[in-house]
């Protein structure tokens, strides 16, 4: 079966367009020097709950000083939740934070704040 004379030139033109290099091909990205990533920040914190006691350790692997706070939410409605004092955690420093409830602990979390330069 022969391709008709009107379709053959269109097929050849389409094949040439698809086979020839084009300026629309993707190029590798070039860095412009304006890096929008913020500096790494934030101490890594781990907590352990033993009964009504909370013990936490925070390690700061970064250069910036991190002010870490321990927050404890108690399970009982009458038990007072607590927010610990800020502790400055310098570079390559580990700090220990403690707190407690009268009865059970519902949740524990940490807040981080950059120290003023």
DSSP file (Angstrom, degrees, kcal/mol; ACC not computed):
  #  RESIDUE AA STRUCTURE BP1 BP2  ACC     N-H-->O    O-->H-N    N-H-->O    O-->H-N    TCO  KAPPA ALPHA  PHI   PSI    X-CA   Y-CA   Z-CA
    1    1 A X              0   0    0      0, 0.0     2,-0.4     0, 0.0     0, 0.0   0.000 360.0 360.0 360.0 131.8    0.0    0.0    0.0
    2    2 A X        -     0   0    0      1,-0.0     2,-0.3     0, 0.0     3,-0.1  -0.728 360.0-122.5 -96.0 140.3    1.4    3.4   -1.0
    3    3 A X        -     0   0    0     -2,-0.4     5,-0.0     1,-0.1    -1,-0.0  -0.634  41.1-106.7 -76.0 135.3    1.1    6.5    1.1
    4    4 A X    >>  -     0   0    0     -2,-0.3     4,-1.9     1,-0.1     3,-0.7  -0.208  23.8-113.8 -64.3 156.3   -0.6    9.2   -0.9
    5    5 A X  H 3> S+     0   0    0      1,-0.2     4,-0.8     2,-0.2    -1,-0.1   0.743 113.6  54.2 -65.3 -24.5    1.4   12.0   -2.3
    6    6 A X  H 34 S+     0   0    0      1,-0.1     4,-0.5     2,-0.1    -1,-0.2   0.778 111.9  42.8 -81.7 -25.9   -0.3   14.6    0.0
    7    7 A X  H <> S+     0   0    0     -3,-0.7     4,-2.2     2,-0.1     3,-0.2   0.820 101.2  69.1 -87.3 -33.2    0.4   12.8    3.2
    8    8 A X  H  X S+     0   0    0     -4,-1.9     4,-2.3     1,-0.2     5,-0.2   0.897  98.9  47.7 -57.5 -47.1    4.0   11.8    2.5
    9    9 A X  H  X S+     0   0    0     -4,-0.8     4,-2.3     1,-0.2    -1,-0.2   0.871 111.5  51.9 -63.4 -33.7    5.5   15.3    2.7
   10   10 A X  H  > S+     0   0    0     -4,-0.5     4,-2.2    -3,-0.2    -1,-0.2   0.898 110.2  48.2 -67.6 -39.9    3.7   16.0    5.9
   11   11 A X  H  X S+     0   0    0     -4,-2.2     4,-2.3     2,-0.2    -2,-0.2   0.912 112.7  48.2 -66.5 -42.8    5.1   12.8    7.5
   12   12 A X  H  X S+     0   0    0     -4,-2.3     4,-2.1     2,-0.2    -2,-0.2   0.908 112.2  49.2 -64.2 -42.4    8.6   13.6    6.3
   13   13 A X  H  X S+     0   0    0     -4,-2.3     4,-2.3     2,-0.2    -2,-0.2   0.902 111.3  49.3 -63.9 -41.5    8.3   17.2    7.7
   14   14 A X  H  X S+     0   0    0     -4,-2.2     4,-2.2     2,-0.2    -2,-0.2   0.905 110.3  50.8 -64.3 -41.6    7.0   15.9   11.0
   15   15 A X  H  X S+     0   0    0     -4,-2.3     4,-1.8     1,-0.2    -2,-0.2   0.891 111.3  48.5 -63.5 -39.9    9.9   13.4   11.3
   16   16 A X  H  X S+     0   0    0     -4,-2.1     4,-2.2     2,-0.2    -2,-0.2   0.902 110.5  50.4 -67.0 -41.3   12.5   16.2   10.5
   17   17 A X  H  < S+     0   0    0     -4,-2.3    -2,-0.2     1,-0.2    -1,-0.2   0.902 114.6  43.9 -64.0 -40.6   11.0   18.5   13.1
   18   18 A X  H  < S+     0   0    0     -4,-2.2    -1,-0.2     1,-0.2    -2,-0.2   0.809 116.7  46.5 -75.0 -28.8   11.0   15.8   15.8
   19   19 A X  H  < S+     0   0    0     -4,-1.8    -2,-0.2    -5,-0.2    -1,-0.2   0.789  94.6  85.1 -85.8 -28.8   14.5   14.6   14.9
   20   20 A X  S  < S-     0   0    0     -4,-2.2    -4,-0.0    -5,-0.1     0, 0.0  -0.449  89.3-101.4 -76.2 145.9   16.3   17.9   14.7
   21   21 A X        -     0   0    0     -2,-0.1     2,-0.3     2,-0.0    -1,-0.1  -0.312  41.0-158.2 -64.3 150.1   17.7   19.5   17.9
   22   22 A X    >   -     0   0    0     -4,-0.1     3,-1.0    -3,-0.1    -1,-0.0  -0.926  28.6-130.1-130.9 153.4   15.6   22.3   19.3
   23   23 A X  T 3  S+     0   0    0     -2,-0.3    -1,-0.1     1,-0.2    -2,-0.0   0.566 101.7  76.0 -74.8  -9.1   16.2   25.2   21.6
   24   24 A X  T 3   +     0   0    0      2,-0.1    -1,-0.2     3,-0.0     2,-0.1   0.442  68.2 114.3 -83.5   1.4   13.2   24.1   23.6
   25   25 A X  S <  S-     0   0    0     -3,-1.0     2,-0.1     1,-0.1    -4,-0.0  -0.432  78.3 -98.8 -71.2 147.7   15.2   21.2   25.2
   26   26 A X        -     0   0    0     -2,-0.1     2,-0.3     1,-0.0    -1,-0.1  -0.386  38.0-155.4 -69.5 143.9   15.7   21.5   29.0
   27   27 A X        -     0   0    0     -2,-0.1     2,-0.1    -3,-0.1     3,-0.1  -0.789  27.6 -92.3-114.1 159.0   19.0   22.9   30.2
   28   28 A X        -     0   0    0     -2,-0.3     2,-0.2     1,-0.1    -1,-0.0  -0.451  48.8-107.3 -67.8 142.7   20.8   22.4   33.5
   29   29 A X        -     0   0    0     -2,-0.1     2,-0.5     1,-0.0    -1,-0.1  -0.493  27.7-146.6 -73.9 140.4   20.0   25.0   36.0
   30   30 A X        -     0   0    0     -2,-0.2     2,-0.2    -3,-0.1    -1,-0.0  -0.922  17.2-123.1-108.1 129.8   22.7   27.5   36.8
   31   31 A X        -     0   0    0     -2,-0.5     4,-0.1     1,-0.1     0, 0.0  -0.518  14.1-158.5 -72.9 136.4   23.0   28.9   40.3
   32   32 A X        -     0   0    0     -2,-0.2    -1,-0.1     2,-0.2     3,-0.1   0.424  40.4-111.5 -96.2   0.7   22.8   32.6   40.4
   33   33 A X  S    S+     0   0    0      1,-0.1     2,-1.3     0, 0.0    -2,-0.1   0.196  89.7 109.2  91.1 -18.6   24.5   33.0   43.8
   34   34 A X        -     0   0    0      2,-0.0     2,-0.6     0, 0.0    -2,-0.2  -0.709  52.2-171.1 -92.8  86.4   21.3   34.2   45.6
   35   35 A X        -     0   0    0     -2,-1.3    -4,-0.0     1,-0.1     0, 0.0  -0.696  11.7-166.2 -83.3 119.2   20.6   31.1   47.7
   36   36 A X        +     0   0    0     -2,-0.6     2,-0.2     2,-0.0    -1,-0.1   0.433  51.1 114.8 -86.7   0.7   17.2   31.5   49.3
   37   37 A X        -     0   0    0      1,-0.1     3,-0.1     3,-0.0     2,-0.1  -0.529  66.8-126.7 -72.5 133.9   17.7   28.6   51.8
   38   38 A X        -     0   0    0     -2,-0.2     3,-0.1     1,-0.1    -1,-0.1  -0.393  35.7 -88.1 -73.5 159.5   17.8   29.8   55.4
   39   39 A X        -     0   0    0      1,-0.1    -1,-0.1    -2,-0.1     2,-0.0  -0.381  54.6 -94.2 -62.4 143.7   20.8   28.8   57.6
   40   40 A X        +     0   0    0     -3,-0.1    24,-0.4    -2,-0.0     2,-0.3  -0.365  59.3 167.0 -61.4 140.3   20.3   25.5   59.3
   41   41 A X        +     0   0    0     -3,-0.1    24,-0.1    21,-0.1    73,-0.0  -0.995  17.2  73.6-154.6 149.8   18.8   26.0   62.7
   42   42 A X        -     0   0    0     -2,-0.3    19,-0.3    22,-0.2     2,-0.1   0.384  59.9-110.3 113.5 122.4   17.2   24.1   65.6
   43   43 A X        -     0   0    0     17,-0.2     2,-0.6    18,-0.1    17,-0.3  -0.471  32.4-118.6 -73.9 147.1   18.4   21.7   68.2
   44   44 A X  E     -A   59   0A   0     15,-2.9    15,-2.6    -2,-0.1     2,-0.4  -0.792  37.1-165.9 -87.4 123.5   17.3   18.1   68.0
   45   45 A X  E     -A   58   0A   0     -2,-0.6     2,-0.4    13,-0.2    13,-0.2  -0.897  14.2-175.1-119.2 141.8   15.3   17.2   71.1
   46   46 A X  E     -A   57   0A   0     11,-2.4    11,-2.4    -2,-0.4     2,-0.3  -0.990   9.5-160.7-131.8 141.8   14.2   13.9   72.5
   47   47 A X  E     -A   56   0A   0     -2,-0.4     2,-0.4     9,-0.2     9,-0.2  -0.906   7.9-161.5-125.7 152.7   12.0   13.3   75.5
   48   48 A X  E     -A   55   0A   0      7,-2.7     7,-2.6    -2,-0.3     2,-0.6  -1.000   8.2-155.1-130.8 131.3   11.3   10.5   77.9
   49   49 A X  E     +A   54   0A   0     -2,-0.4     2,-0.5     5,-0.2     5,-0.2  -0.937  12.3 179.1-109.1 122.1    8.2   10.3   80.1
   50   50 A X  E >   -A   53   0A   0      3,-2.4     3,-2.2    -2,-0.6     2,-0.5  -0.912  66.1 -57.2-122.6 100.8    8.5    8.2   83.3
   51   51 A X  T 3  S-     0   0    0     -2,-0.5    54,-0.6     1,-0.3    52,-0.1  -0.535 121.7 -18.7  65.6-114.4    5.2    8.3   85.2
   52   52 A X  T 3  S+     0   0    0     -2,-0.5    49,-2.0    52,-0.1     2,-0.3   0.381 120.1  95.8-103.9   2.3    4.6   12.0   85.8
   53   53 A X  E <   -AB  50 100A   0     -3,-2.2    -3,-2.4    47,-0.2     2,-0.4  -0.722  55.6-160.2 -95.4 142.5    8.2   13.0   85.2
   54   54 A X  E     -AB  49  99A   0     45,-3.0    45,-1.8    -2,-0.3     2,-0.4  -0.990   7.4-176.1-122.0 128.3    9.5   14.3   81.9
   55   55 A X  E     -AB  48  98A   0     -7,-2.6    -7,-2.7    -2,-0.4     2,-0.4  -0.993   8.5-179.0-123.2 129.4   13.2   14.3   81.0
   56   56 A X  E     -AB  47  97A   0     41,-3.1    41,-2.8    -2,-0.4     2,-0.4  -0.964  14.3-162.6-131.1 145.8   14.4   15.8   77.7
   57   57 A X  E     -AB  46  96A   0    -11,-2.4   -11,-2.4    -2,-0.4     2,-0.4  -0.996   8.1-168.5-125.8 132.3   17.8   16.2   76.1
   58   58 A X  E     -AB  45  95A   0     37,-2.3    37,-2.4    -2,-0.4     2,-0.5  -0.982   1.6-166.5-123.3 131.4   18.4   18.7   73.3
   59   59 A X  E     -AB  44  94A   0    -15,-2.6   -15,-2.9    -2,-0.4     2,-0.7  -0.971   8.4-153.5-118.4 129.1   21.6   18.7   71.1
   60   60 A X  E     + B   0  93A   0     33,-2.2    32,-2.3    -2,-0.5    33,-0.6  -0.879  16.0 175.2-104.0 105.9   22.4   21.7   68.9
   61   61 A X        +     0   0    0     -2,-0.7     2,-0.2   -19,-0.3    -1,-0.1   0.493  56.7  83.2 -85.8  -1.8   24.5   20.6   65.9
   62   62 A X  S    S-     0   0    0      2,-0.2    30,-0.3    28,-0.1     4,-0.1  -0.489  82.5-119.4-104.2 169.9   24.5   24.1   64.3
   63   63 A X  S    S+     0   0    0    -23,-0.2    28,-0.4    -2,-0.2     2,-0.1   0.852  87.5  86.2 -74.9 -36.6   26.4   27.3   64.7
   64   64 A X  S    S-     0   0    0    -24,-0.4     2,-0.3    26,-0.1   -22,-0.2  -0.399  85.7-114.4 -71.0 141.4   23.4   29.5   65.7
   65   65 A X        -     0   0    0     50,-0.1    50,-1.9    -2,-0.1     2,-0.5  -0.592  30.6-153.9 -75.9 133.6   22.5   29.5   69.4
   66   66 A X  E     -CD  89 114B   0     23,-2.3    23,-3.1    -2,-0.3     2,-0.8  -0.934   8.4-148.2-113.8 129.3   19.0   28.0   70.0
   67   67 A X  E     -CD  88 113B   0     46,-3.2    46,-1.2    -2,-0.5     2,-0.4  -0.872  25.1-165.4 -95.9 112.3   16.8   28.9   72.9
   68   68 A X  E     -CD  87 112B   0     19,-2.5    19,-2.3    -2,-0.8     2,-0.4  -0.782   9.5-170.5-104.7 140.1   14.9   25.8   73.7
   69   69 A X  E     - D   0 111B   0     42,-2.0    42,-1.8    -2,-0.4     2,-0.5  -0.983  15.5-139.8-128.2 142.9   11.7   25.5   75.9
   70   70 A X  E     - D   0 110B   0     -2,-0.4    14,-3.7    15,-0.3     2,-0.4  -0.877  16.8-166.6-100.6 129.8   10.0   22.4   77.2
   71   71 A X  E     -ED  83 109B   0     38,-2.8    38,-2.1    -2,-0.5     2,-0.4  -0.970   2.7-169.5-119.2 131.0    6.2   22.4   77.3
   72   72 A X  E     -ED  82 108B   0     10,-3.1    10,-2.1    -2,-0.4     2,-0.5  -0.979   7.8-162.8-124.9 128.0    4.2   19.8   79.2
   73   73 A X  E     - D   0 107B   0     34,-2.9    33,-2.6    -2,-0.4    34,-1.8  -0.949  18.3-143.2-108.4 123.8    0.5   19.2   78.9
   74   74 A X  E     - D   0 105B   0     -2,-0.5    31,-0.2    31,-0.2     7,-0.1  -0.530   9.2-133.0 -87.9 153.2   -1.0   17.2   81.8
   75   75 A X  S    S+     0   0    0     29,-2.2     2,-0.2    -2,-0.2    30,-0.1   0.864  83.0  75.6 -75.4 -37.5   -3.8   14.7   81.4
   76   76 A X  S >  S-     0   0    0     28,-0.5     3,-0.8     1,-0.1    -2,-0.1  -0.519  78.1-133.8 -81.0 143.8   -6.0   15.7   84.3
   77   77 A X  T 3  S+     0   0    0      1,-0.2    -1,-0.1    -2,-0.2    -3,-0.1   0.803 106.8  48.3 -66.3 -28.9   -8.1   18.9   83.9
   78   78 A X  T 3  S+     0   0    0      2,-0.1     2,-0.4     0, 0.0    -1,-0.2   0.591  89.9  97.5 -88.3 -10.4   -7.1   20.1   87.4
   79   79 A X  S <  S-     0   0    0     -3,-0.8     2,-0.4     1,-0.1    -5,-0.2  -0.648  79.5-120.8 -82.5 132.8   -3.4   19.5   86.8
   80   80 A X        -     0   0    0     -2,-0.4    22,-0.1    -7,-0.1    -2,-0.1  -0.579  19.6-134.3 -80.5 126.2   -1.5   22.6   85.8
   81   81 A X        -     0   0    0     -2,-0.4     2,-0.4    -7,-0.1    -8,-0.2  -0.386  24.8-143.5 -70.2 156.1    0.3   22.5   82.4
   82   82 A X  E     -E   72   0B   0    -10,-2.1   -10,-3.1    -2,-0.1     2,-0.5  -0.964  19.2-163.6-132.1 145.8    3.8   23.9   82.5
   83   83 A X  E     -E   71   0B   0     -2,-0.4   -12,-0.2   -12,-0.2    16,-0.0  -0.985  27.6-139.5-121.9 115.8    6.1   25.9   80.1
   84   84 A X        -     0   0    0    -14,-3.7     2,-0.1    -2,-0.5     3,-0.1  -0.152  25.7 -90.2 -72.1 168.0    9.7   25.7   81.1
   85   85 A X        -     0   0    0      1,-0.1   -15,-0.3   -16,-0.1     2,-0.2  -0.394  50.1 -93.0 -73.4 154.8   12.2   28.5   81.1
   86   86 A X        -     0   0    0    -17,-0.1     2,-0.5    -2,-0.1   -17,-0.2  -0.485  38.8-161.2 -68.9 137.2   14.3   29.1   77.9
   87   87 A X  E     -C   68   0B   0    -19,-2.3   -19,-2.5    -2,-0.2     2,-0.4  -0.986  16.2-130.4-122.7 123.2   17.6   27.4   77.9
   88   88 A X  E     -C   67   0B   0     -2,-0.5     2,-0.6   -21,-0.2   -21,-0.2  -0.589  20.2-164.1 -75.3 125.6   20.3   28.6   75.6
   89   89 A X  E     -C   66   0B   0    -23,-3.1   -23,-2.3    -2,-0.4     3,-0.1  -0.928   9.7-159.8-113.5 107.2   21.9   25.8   73.6
   90   90 A X    >   -     0   0    0     -2,-0.6     3,-1.5   -25,-0.2   -30,-0.3  -0.117  40.1 -58.7 -77.8 178.1   25.1   26.7   72.0
   91   91 A X  T 3  S+     0   0    0    -28,-0.4   -30,-0.2     1,-0.3    -1,-0.2  -0.346 123.2   1.1 -60.4 135.1   26.9   25.0   69.1
   92   92 A X  T 3  S+     0   0    0    -32,-2.3     2,-0.4   -30,-0.3    -1,-0.3   0.803 103.8 133.6  56.7  33.9   27.7   21.3   69.8
   93   93 A X  E <   -B   60   0A   0     -3,-1.5   -33,-2.2   -33,-0.6     2,-0.4  -0.901  44.6-153.7-116.8 143.5   26.1   21.6   73.2
   94   94 A X  E     -B   59   0A   0     -2,-0.4     2,-0.3   -35,-0.2   -35,-0.2  -0.957  13.8-170.6-113.9 133.3   23.6   19.2   74.9
   95   95 A X  E     -B   58   0A   0    -37,-2.4   -37,-2.3    -2,-0.4     2,-0.5  -0.888  14.8-138.4-121.6 155.1   21.2   20.5   77.5
   96   96 A X  E     -B   57   0A   0     -2,-0.3     2,-0.4   -39,-0.2   -39,-0.2  -0.951  17.6-172.3-114.5 130.5   18.9   18.6   79.9
   97   97 A X  E     -B   56   0A   0    -41,-2.8   -41,-3.1    -2,-0.5     2,-0.3  -0.956   5.4-175.8-121.1 139.8   15.3   19.9   80.5
   98   98 A X  E     +B   55   0A   0     -2,-0.4     2,-0.3   -43,-0.2   -43,-0.2  -0.936  11.3 151.0-134.3 158.0   13.0   18.4   83.1
   99   99 A X  E     -B   54   0A   0    -45,-1.8   -45,-3.0    -2,-0.3     2,-0.3  -0.961  17.2-156.2-168.9 175.3    9.4   18.9   84.3
  100  100 A X  E     -B   53   0A   0     -2,-0.3     2,-0.3   -47,-0.2   -47,-0.2  -0.990  11.8-142.7-158.3 163.3    6.5   17.1   85.8
  101  101 A X        -     0   0    0    -49,-2.0     4,-0.1     2,-0.4   -49,-0.1  -0.771  32.8-117.6-116.2 168.5    2.8   16.8   86.3
  102  102 A X  S    S-     0   0    0     -2,-0.3   -50,-0.1     2,-0.1     3,-0.1   0.878  99.6  -1.6 -73.7 -37.3    1.0   15.7   89.5
  103  103 A X  S    S-     0   0    0      1,-0.4    -2,-0.4   -51,-0.1     2,-0.1   0.092 119.6  -5.7-120.7-126.4   -0.5   12.7   87.7
  104  104 A X        -     0   0    0     -4,-0.1   -29,-2.2    -2,-0.1     2,-0.5  -0.340  58.4-128.3 -79.2 154.6   -0.2   11.6   84.1
  105  105 A X  E     -D   74   0B   0    -54,-0.6   -31,-0.2   -31,-0.2     3,-0.1  -0.880  18.1-173.5 -99.8 128.9    1.4   13.5   81.2
  106  106 A X  E     -     0   0B   0    -33,-2.6     2,-0.3    -2,-0.5   -32,-0.2   0.910  64.8 -12.6 -87.0 -49.9   -0.7   13.9   78.1
  107  107 A X  E     -D   73   0B   0    -34,-1.8   -34,-2.9     2,-0.0     2,-0.4  -0.991  50.9-155.6-153.7 159.0    1.9   15.5   75.7
  108  108 A X  E     +D   72   0B   0     -2,-0.3     2,-0.3   -36,-0.2   -36,-0.2  -0.998  20.6 163.3-135.4 136.3    5.3   17.0   75.5
  109  109 A X  E     -D   71   0B   0    -38,-2.1   -38,-2.8    -2,-0.4     2,-0.3  -0.966  23.6-133.5-149.3 168.3    6.7   19.4   72.9
  110  110 A X  E     -D   70   0B   0     -2,-0.3     2,-0.4   -40,-0.2   -40,-0.2  -0.886   6.6-153.8-123.0 149.9    9.5   21.9   72.4
  111  111 A X  E     -D   69   0B   0    -42,-1.8   -42,-2.0    -2,-0.3     2,-0.4  -0.962  11.4-156.5-121.8 147.5    9.7   25.4   71.1
  112  112 A X  E     +D   68   0B   0     -2,-0.4     2,-0.4   -44,-0.2   -44,-0.2  -0.942  11.0 179.4-124.3 142.0   12.8   26.9   69.5
  113  113 A X  E     -D   67   0B   0    -46,-1.2   -46,-3.2    -2,-0.4     2,-0.2  -0.994  29.8-118.4-142.8 135.0   13.9   30.5   69.2
  114  114 A X  E     -D   66   0B   0     -2,-0.4     2,-0.2   -48,-0.2   -48,-0.2  -0.490  32.3-120.8 -69.2 139.2   17.0   32.0   67.6
  115  115 A X        -     0   0    0    -50,-1.9   -50,-0.1    -2,-0.2     2,-0.1  -0.572  34.5 -99.9 -77.2 144.8   19.2   34.0   70.0
  116  116 A X              0   0    0     -2,-0.2    -1,-0.1     1,-0.1   -51,-0.0  -0.438 360.0 360.0 -66.1 135.3   19.7   37.6   69.1
  117  117 A X              0   0    0     -2,-0.1    -1,-0.1    -3,-0.0    -2,-0.0   0.465 360.0 360.0 -79.6 360.0   23.1   38.2   67.4
